[in-house]
């Protein structure tokens, strides 16, 4: 199944502010990892976030972290932040879920 990748306004702004080489890395990773199997967890790239109902997943692209949710037909990219900003973004914008979370 082919998912539509949708960037939230905040994520789109962050994406546009990245240097060109980083934008290319992120764009390629979005296509390669999120277009067809966005829930396929891997040791180094995709991580299911525990204890949060939103965002559900994190994609690692070098020094950039992409936080996203998966719906039936789309991948909703909520944020594109640097590794250094990731913990702060999650603390501010993450929505706590059931203790232990699924995954």
N, CA, C and O atoms as a GROMACS GRO file, in nm:
protein
  412
    1UNK      N    1   0.084  -0.119   0.000
    1UNK     CA    2   0.000   0.000   0.000
    1UNK      C    3   0.088   0.125   0.000
    1UNK      O    4   0.190   0.130   0.069
    2UNK      N    5   0.047   0.222  -0.076
    2UNK     CA    6   0.122   0.347  -0.087
    2UNK      C    7   0.053   0.453  -0.002
    2UNK      O    8  -0.063   0.485  -0.024
    3UNK      N    9   0.126   0.507   0.096
    3UNK     CA   10   0.072   0.609   0.185
    3UNK      C   11   0.100   0.748   0.128
    3UNK      O   12   0.202   0.770   0.064
    4UNK      N   13   0.009   0.839   0.154
    4UNK     CA   14   0.032   0.980   0.122
    4UNK      C   15   0.109   1.039   0.240
    4UNK      O   16   0.070   1.018   0.355
    5UNK      N   17   0.216   1.113   0.213
    5UNK     CA   18   0.294   1.177   0.318
    5UNK      C   19   0.252   1.323   0.324
    5UNK      O   20   0.269   1.398   0.228
    6UNK      N   21   0.196   1.364   0.440
    6UNK     CA   22   0.143   1.499   0.458
    6UNK      C   23   0.223   1.569   0.568
    6UNK      O   24   0.238   1.515   0.678
    7UNK      N   25   0.275   1.687   0.538
    7UNK     CA   26   0.349   1.764   0.637
    7UNK      C   27   0.258   1.865   0.705
    7UNK      O   28   0.187   1.940   0.639
    8UNK      N   29   0.260   1.865   0.839
    8UNK     CA   30   0.188   1.967   0.915
    8UNK      C   31   0.255   2.101   0.887
    8UNK      O   32   0.372   2.104   0.848
    9UNK      N   33   0.184   2.214   0.906
    9UNK     CA   34   0.243   2.346   0.878
    9UNK      C   35   0.377   2.367   0.949
    9UNK      O   36   0.471   2.419   0.889
   10UNK      N   37   0.386   2.328   1.076
   10UNK     CA   38   0.512   2.345   1.150
   10UNK      C   39   0.624   2.261   1.088
   10UNK      O   40   0.738   2.307   1.076
   11UNK      N   41   0.592   2.140   1.048
   11UNK     CA   42   0.691   2.052   0.986
   11UNK      C   43   0.735   2.107   0.850
   11UNK      O   44   0.852   2.100   0.815
   12UNK      N   45   0.641   2.163   0.775
   12UNK     CA   46   0.675   2.221   0.645
   12UNK      C   47   0.769   2.340   0.662
   12UNK      O   48   0.864   2.356   0.585
   13UNK      N   49   0.743   2.423   0.762
   13UNK     CA   50   0.833   2.537   0.788
   13UNK      C   51   0.972   2.488   0.827
   13UNK      O   52   1.072   2.540   0.778
   14UNK      N   53   0.977   2.388   0.914
   14UNK     CA   54   1.107   2.333   0.956
   14UNK      C   55   1.181   2.273   0.838
   14UNK      O   56   1.302   2.289   0.825
   15UNK      N   57   1.108   2.204   0.753
   15UNK     CA   58   1.168   2.141   0.635
   15UNK      C   59   1.230   2.247   0.544
   15UNK      O   60   1.342   2.232   0.497
   16UNK      N   61   1.155   2.354   0.519
   16UNK     CA   62   1.205   2.460   0.432
   16UNK      C   63   1.327   2.532   0.490
   16UNK      O   64   1.409   2.585   0.416
   17UNK      N   65   1.338   2.534   0.623
   17UNK     CA   66   1.450   2.605   0.686
   17UNK      C   67   1.578   2.520   0.691
   17UNK      O   68   1.685   2.572   0.726
   18UNK      N   69   1.569   2.392   0.657
   18UNK     CA   70   1.688   2.307   0.657
   18UNK      C   71   1.780   2.345   0.541
   18UNK      O   72   1.733   2.393   0.438
   19UNK      N   73   1.911   2.323   0.558
   19UNK     CA   74   2.003   2.342   0.444
   19UNK      C   75   1.964   2.245   0.331
   19UNK      O   76   1.905   2.141   0.357
   20UNK      N   77   1.998   2.280   0.209
   20UNK     CA   78   1.956   2.202   0.092
   20UNK      C   79   1.996   2.055   0.101
   20UNK      O   80   1.917   1.968   0.067
   21UNK      N   81   2.118   2.027   0.147
   21UNK     CA   82   2.160   1.886   0.154
   21UNK      C   83   2.079   1.808   0.256
   21UNK      O   84   2.051   1.690   0.235
   22UNK      N   85   2.041   1.872   0.367
   22UNK     CA   86   1.958   1.805   0.468
   22UNK      C   87   1.816   1.784   0.414
   22UNK      O   88   1.757   1.678   0.437
   23UNK      N   89   1.762   1.884   0.343
   23UNK     CA   90   1.629   1.868   0.283
   23UNK      C   91   1.628   1.747   0.191
   23UNK      O   92   1.532   1.669   0.192
   24UNK      N   93   1.733   1.731   0.111
   24UNK     CA   94   1.741   1.617   0.019
   24UNK      C   95   1.744   1.486   0.097
   24UNK      O   96   1.677   1.390   0.059
   25UNK      N   97   1.821   1.481   0.207
   25UNK     CA   98   1.827   1.360   0.290
   25UNK      C   99   1.689   1.327   0.347
   25UNK      O  100   1.645   1.212   0.343
   26UNK      N  101   1.623   1.428   0.400
   26UNK     CA  102   1.491   1.407   0.462
   26UNK      C  103   1.390   1.366   0.356
   26UNK      O  104   1.313   1.272   0.378
   27UNK      N  105   1.389   1.435   0.243
   27UNK     CA  106   1.295   1.400   0.135
   27UNK      C  107   1.314   1.256   0.091
   27UNK      O  108   1.217   1.182   0.073
   28UNK      N  109   1.440   1.214   0.072
   28UNK     CA  110   1.468   1.077   0.030
   28UNK      C  111   1.422   0.977   0.137
   28UNK      O  112   1.366   0.872   0.104
   29UNK      N  113   1.447   1.009   0.264
   29UNK     CA  114   1.406   0.918   0.372
   29UNK      C  115   1.255   0.908   0.382
   29UNK      O  116   1.201   0.799   0.405
   30UNK      N  117   1.185   1.020   0.364
   30UNK     CA  118   1.038   1.016   0.366
   30UNK      C  119   0.986   0.924   0.258
   30UNK      O  120   0.896   0.844   0.281
   31UNK      N  121   1.043   0.936   0.138
   31UNK     CA  122   1.001   0.851   0.027
   31UNK      C  123   1.036   0.704   0.052
   31UNK      O  124   0.952   0.616   0.032
   32UNK      N  125   1.158   0.679   0.095
   32UNK     CA  126   1.207   0.542   0.110
   32UNK      C  127   1.140   0.469   0.226
   32UNK      O  128   1.102   0.353   0.213
   33UNK      N  129   1.125   0.538   0.340
   33UNK     CA  130   1.079   0.468   0.461
   33UNK      C  131   0.931   0.487   0.493
   33UNK      O  132   0.867   0.396   0.547
   34UNK      N  133   0.875   0.603   0.460
   34UNK     CA  134   0.738   0.630   0.503
   34UNK      C  135   0.633   0.609   0.395
   34UNK      O  136   0.515   0.592   0.426
   35UNK      N  137   0.673   0.609   0.271
   35UNK     CA  138   0.576   0.597   0.162
   35UNK      C  139   0.509   0.460   0.160
   35UNK      O  140   0.389   0.450   0.132
   36UNK      N  141   0.584   0.352   0.189
   36UNK     CA  142   0.528   0.218   0.175
   36UNK      C  143   0.515   0.142   0.306
   36UNK      O  144   0.418   0.068   0.324
   37UNK      N  145   0.609   0.157   0.400
   37UNK     CA  146   0.604   0.082   0.526
   37UNK      C  147   0.636   0.173   0.645
   37UNK      O  148   0.740   0.155   0.709
   38UNK      N  149   0.550   0.269   0.675
   38UNK     CA  150   0.582   0.365   0.781
   38UNK      C  151   0.580   0.307   0.922
   38UNK      O  152   0.632   0.369   1.015
   39UNK      N  153   0.521   0.189   0.940
   39UNK     CA  154   0.514   0.130   1.074
   39UNK      C  155   0.617   0.019   1.092
   39UNK      O  156   0.618  -0.048   1.196
   40UNK      N  157   0.703  -0.002   0.994
   40UNK     CA  158   0.805  -0.106   1.004
   40UNK      C  159   0.920  -0.056   1.091
   40UNK      O  160   1.004   0.022   1.047
   41UNK      N  161   0.922  -0.102   1.214
   41UNK     CA  162   1.022  -0.058   1.311
   41UNK      C  163   1.156  -0.122   1.277
   41UNK      O  164   1.163  -0.239   1.242
   42UNK      N  165   1.264  -0.042   1.289
   42UNK     CA  166   1.398  -0.093   1.267
   42UNK      C  167   1.487  -0.046   1.381
   42UNK      O  168   1.451   0.046   1.454
   43UNK      N  169   1.602  -0.109   1.397
   43UNK     CA  170   1.689  -0.073   1.509
   43UNK      C  171   1.746   0.067   1.494
   43UNK      O  172   1.765   0.136   1.595
   44UNK      N  173   1.772   0.110   1.373
   44UNK     CA  174   1.840   0.238   1.357
   44UNK      C  175   1.753   0.350   1.300
   44UNK      O  176   1.783   0.467   1.325
   45UNK      N  177   1.649   0.320   1.227
   45UNK     CA  178   1.573   0.424   1.157
   45UNK      C  179   1.441   0.461   1.224
   45UNK      O  180   1.423   0.574   1.268
   46UNK      N  181   1.349   0.366   1.232
   46UNK     CA  182   1.213   0.395   1.277
   46UNK      C  183   1.193   0.336   1.416
   46UNK      O  184   1.226   0.220   1.443
   47UNK      N  185   1.138   0.419   1.504
   47UNK     CA  186   1.113   0.377   1.642
   47UNK      C  187   0.968   0.409   1.678
   47UNK      O  188   0.920   0.520   1.656
   48UNK      N  189   0.900   0.311   1.733
   48UNK     CA  190   0.764   0.332   1.786
   48UNK      C  191   0.781   0.397   1.923
   48UNK      O  192   0.850   0.342   2.009
   49UNK      N  193   0.719   0.512   1.944
   49UNK     CA  194   0.734   0.584   2.069
   49UNK      C  195   0.639   0.529   2.174
   49UNK      O  196   0.519   0.519   2.150
   50UNK      N  197   0.692   0.493   2.289
   50UNK     CA  198   0.613   0.434   2.397
   50UNK      C  199   0.563   0.543   2.490
   50UNK      O  200   0.631   0.644   2.512
   51UNK      N  201   0.444   0.521   2.545
   51UNK     CA  202   0.390   0.615   2.643
   51UNK      C  203   0.329   0.740   2.582
   51UNK      O  204   0.285   0.829   2.655
   52UNK      N  205   0.328   0.749   2.449
   52UNK     CA  206   0.270   0.865   2.381
   52UNK      C  207   0.162   0.818   2.285
   52UNK      O  208   0.178   0.717   2.216
   53UNK      N  209   0.052   0.892   2.280
   53UNK     CA  210  -0.048   0.861   2.178
   53UNK      C  211  -0.020   0.943   2.053
   53UNK      O  212  -0.064   0.907   1.943
   54UNK      N  213   0.053   1.052   2.069
   54UNK     CA  214   0.092   1.133   1.955
   54UNK      C  215   0.220   1.205   1.989
   54UNK      O  216   0.225   1.265   2.096
   55UNK      N  217   0.322   1.204   1.909
   55UNK     CA  218   0.336   1.127   1.785
   55UNK      C  219   0.355   0.978   1.814
   55UNK      O  220   0.394   0.938   1.924
   56UNK      N  221   0.326   0.897   1.712
   56UNK     CA  222   0.336   0.753   1.728
   56UNK      C  223   0.476   0.700   1.697
   56UNK      O  224   0.521   0.603   1.757
   57UNK      N  225   0.545   0.767   1.602
   57UNK     CA  226   0.673   0.716   1.553
   57UNK      C  227   0.777   0.826   1.539
   57UNK      O  228   0.744   0.945   1.531
   58UNK      N  229   0.904   0.782   1.535
   58UNK     CA  230   1.015   0.872   1.507
   58UNK      C  231   1.102   0.809   1.400
   58UNK      O  232   1.138   0.692   1.408
   59UNK      N  233   1.136   0.888   1.299
   59UNK     CA  234   1.228   0.845   1.194
   59UNK      C  235   1.358   0.923   1.212
   59UNK      O  236   1.356   1.045   1.222
   60UNK      N  237   1.470   0.851   1.216
   60UNK     CA  238   1.600   0.916   1.230
   60UNK      C  239   1.663   0.931   1.093
   60UNK      O  240   1.675   0.835   1.018
   61UNK      N  241   1.702   1.055   1.060
   61UNK     CA  242   1.769   1.084   0.934
   61UNK      C  243   1.894   1.164   0.969
   61UNK      O  244   1.890   1.287   0.973
   62UNK      N  245   2.005   1.096   0.994
   62UNK     CA  246   2.127   1.165   1.036
   62UNK      C  247   2.105   1.239   1.167
   62UNK      O  248   2.068   1.178   1.267
   63UNK      N  249   2.126   1.370   1.166
   63UNK     CA  250   2.107   1.452   1.286
   63UNK      C  251   1.965   1.509   1.296
   63UNK      O  252   1.938   1.591   1.383
   64UNK      N  253   1.876   1.464   1.209
   64UNK     CA  254   1.739   1.514   1.207
   64UNK      C  255   1.645   1.404   1.255
   64UNK      O  256   1.666   1.286   1.227
   65UNK      N  257   1.540   1.445   1.329
   65UNK     CA  258   1.438   1.351   1.374
   65UNK      C  259   1.304   1.394   1.318
   65UNK      O  260   1.266   1.511   1.327
   66UNK      N  261   1.232   1.299   1.259
   66UNK     CA  262   1.101   1.324   1.201
   66UNK      C  263   0.999   1.251   1.287
   66UNK      O  264   1.003   1.128   1.297
   67UNK      N  265   0.907   1.326   1.348
   67UNK     CA  266   0.802   1.266   1.430
   67UNK      C  267   0.674   1.261   1.348
   67UNK      O  268   0.637   1.359   1.283
   68UNK      N  269   0.607   1.145   1.350
   68UNK     CA  270   0.488   1.131   1.265
   68UNK      C  271   0.388   1.033   1.323
   68UNK      O  272   0.418   0.952   1.409
   69UNK      N  273   0.265   1.045   1.271
   69UNK     CA  274   0.154   0.954   1.302
   69UNK      C  275   0.114   0.884   1.173
   69UNK      O  276   0.134   0.937   1.064
   70UNK      N  277   0.057   0.766   1.187
   70UNK     CA  278   0.011   0.690   1.070
   70UNK      C  279  -0.139   0.670   1.083
   70UNK      O  280  -0.188   0.620   1.184
   71UNK      N  281  -0.212   0.708   0.978
   71UNK     CA  282  -0.355   0.681   0.971
   71UNK      C  283  -0.376   0.572   0.867
   71UNK      O  284  -0.279   0.516   0.815
   72UNK      N  285  -0.500   0.543   0.836
   72UNK     CA  286  -0.530   0.435   0.742
   72UNK      C  287  -0.466   0.455   0.605
   72UNK      O  288  -0.418   0.359   0.545
   73UNK      N  289  -0.464   0.580   0.555
   73UNK     CA  290  -0.411   0.602   0.421
   73UNK      C  291  -0.302   0.708   0.412
   73UNK      O  292  -0.250   0.734   0.304
   74UNK      N  293  -0.265   0.769   0.526
   74UNK     CA  294  -0.166   0.877   0.520
   74UNK      C  295  -0.068   0.870   0.636
   74UNK      O  296  -0.096   0.815   0.742
   75UNK      N  297   0.049   0.929   0.610
   75UNK     CA  298   0.149   0.951   0.714
   75UNK      C  299   0.148   1.100   0.739
   75UNK      O  300   0.175   1.179   0.649
   76UNK      N  301   0.118   1.140   0.863
   76UNK     CA  302   0.112   1.281   0.899
   76UNK      C  303   0.240   1.318   0.973
   76UNK      O  304   0.259   1.281   1.088
   77UNK      N  305   0.328   1.393   0.905
   77UNK     CA  306   0.453   1.437   0.965
   77UNK      C  307   0.422   1.557   1.054
   77UNK      O  308   0.377   1.661   1.005
   78UNK      N  309   0.446   1.543   1.183
   78UNK     CA  310   0.414   1.647   1.280
   78UNK      C  311   0.528   1.743   1.302
   78UNK      O  312   0.506   1.863   1.323
   79UNK      N  313   0.652   1.693   1.297
   79UNK     CA  314   0.767   1.779   1.323
   79UNK      C  315   0.892   1.722   1.258
   79UNK      O  316   0.909   1.601   1.245
   80UNK      N  317   0.979   1.814   1.217
   80UNK     CA  318   1.112   1.780   1.168
   80UNK      C  319   1.206   1.866   1.250
   80UNK      O  320   1.213   1.988   1.231
   81UNK      N  321   1.280   1.803   1.342
   81UNK     CA  322   1.365   1.877   1.434
   81UNK      C  323   1.504   1.814   1.439
   81UNK      O  324   1.523   1.699   1.398
   82UNK      N  325   1.601   1.890   1.490
   82UNK     CA  326   1.735   1.834   1.506
   82UNK      C  327   1.736   1.740   1.626
   82UNK      O  328   1.645   1.743   1.709
   83UNK      N  329   1.837   1.657   1.632
   83UNK     CA  330   1.851   1.564   1.743
   83UNK      C  331   1.851   1.639   1.876
   83UNK      O  332   1.790   1.595   1.974
   84UNK      N  333   1.920   1.753   1.880
   84UNK     CA  334   1.930   1.832   2.003
   84UNK      C  335   1.794   1.887   2.047
   84UNK      O  336   1.770   1.903   2.167
   85UNK      N  337   1.706   1.916   1.952
   85UNK     CA  338   1.574   1.973   1.983
   85UNK      C  339   1.468   1.866   2.009
   85UNK      O  340   1.359   1.899   2.057
   86UNK      N  341   1.496   1.741   1.979
   86UNK     CA  342   1.394   1.636   1.980
   86UNK      C  343   1.330   1.616   2.118
   86UNK      O  344   1.208   1.611   2.128
   87UNK      N  345   1.410   1.603   2.222
   87UNK     CA  346   1.354   1.578   2.356
   87UNK      C  347   1.266   1.694   2.401
   87UNK      O  348   1.159   1.672   2.458
   88UNK      N  349   1.310   1.817   2.375
   88UNK     CA  350   1.231   1.934   2.410
   88UNK      C  351   1.100   1.939   2.334
   88UNK      O  352   0.996   1.973   2.390
   89UNK      N  353   1.105   1.906   2.204
   89UNK     CA  354   0.983   1.907   2.123
   89UNK      C  355   0.884   1.804   2.176
   89UNK      O  356   0.765   1.832   2.190
   90UNK      N  357   0.934   1.684   2.207
   90UNK     CA  358   0.845   1.579   2.259
   90UNK      C  359   0.784   1.620   2.393
   90UNK      O  360   0.666   1.596   2.417
   91UNK      N  361   0.865   1.682   2.480
   91UNK     CA  362   0.814   1.724   2.610
   91UNK      C  363   0.705   1.829   2.595
   91UNK      O  364   0.609   1.831   2.672
   92UNK      N  365   0.720   1.916   2.496
   92UNK     CA  366   0.623   2.025   2.476
   92UNK      C  367   0.500   1.982   2.397
   92UNK      O  368   0.388   2.022   2.429
   93UNK      N  369   0.521   1.900   2.293
   93UNK     CA  370   0.412   1.870   2.201
   93UNK      C  371   0.360   1.726   2.208
   93UNK      O  372   0.253   1.698   2.155
   94UNK      N  373   0.434   1.636   2.271
   94UNK     CA  374   0.390   1.496   2.279
   94UNK      C  375   0.264   1.483   2.363
   94UNK      O  376   0.248   1.551   2.464
   95UNK      N  377   0.175   1.394   2.320
   95UNK     CA  378   0.051   1.369   2.393
   95UNK      C  379   0.064   1.237   2.467
   95UNK      O  380   0.072   1.132   2.403
   96UNK      N  381   0.065   1.240   2.600
   96UNK     CA  382   0.080   1.114   2.675
   96UNK      C  383  -0.035   1.018   2.643
   96UNK      O  384  -0.150   1.060   2.627
   97UNK      N  385  -0.001   0.891   2.635
   97UNK     CA  386  -0.102   0.790   2.610
   97UNK      C  387  -0.112   0.699   2.730
   97UNK      O  388  -0.075   0.737   2.841
   98UNK      N  389  -0.162   0.580   2.708
   98UNK     CA  390  -0.176   0.483   2.817
   98UNK      C  391  -0.038   0.445   2.867
   98UNK      O  392   0.055   0.433   2.786
   99UNK      N  393  -0.020   0.425   2.996
   99UNK     CA  394   0.111   0.386   3.049
   99UNK      C  395   0.161   0.260   2.980
   99UNK      O  396   0.088   0.163   2.963
  100UNK      N  397   0.287   0.264   2.939
  100UNK     CA  398   0.345   0.150   2.870
  100UNK      C  399   0.322   0.155   2.721
  100UNK      O  400   0.401   0.098   2.645
  101UNK      N  401   0.218   0.220   2.677
  101UNK     CA  402   0.189   0.238   2.535
  101UNK      C  403   0.196   0.109   2.455
  101UNK      O  404   0.252   0.010   2.501
  102UNK      N  405   0.140   0.110   2.338
  102UNK     CA  406   0.147  -0.007   2.250
  102UNK      C  407   0.283  -0.010   2.183
  102UNK      O  408   0.339   0.096   2.153
  103UNK      N  409   0.337  -0.125   2.160
  103UNK     CA  410   0.461  -0.137   2.086
  103UNK      C  411   0.566  -0.187   2.170
  103UNK      O  412   0.679  -0.203   2.124
   0.00000   0.00000   0.00000
